[in-house]
Amino acid sequence: MDSALANLLPPAVGKVEHAMEMFGNVRTDNYYCDAA
């Protein structure tokens, strides 16, 4: 059982740049997700 736990890897996440603008300020979120 210990060998199975040693082979675990975190999920691979790709960058999805998304620019958000509010009150004249622009913020870029590199890991934007619209899964609400």
Buried (B, 14 or more C-beta within 10 A) or exposed (E): EEEEEEEEEEEEEEEEEEEEEEEEEEEEEEEEEEEE
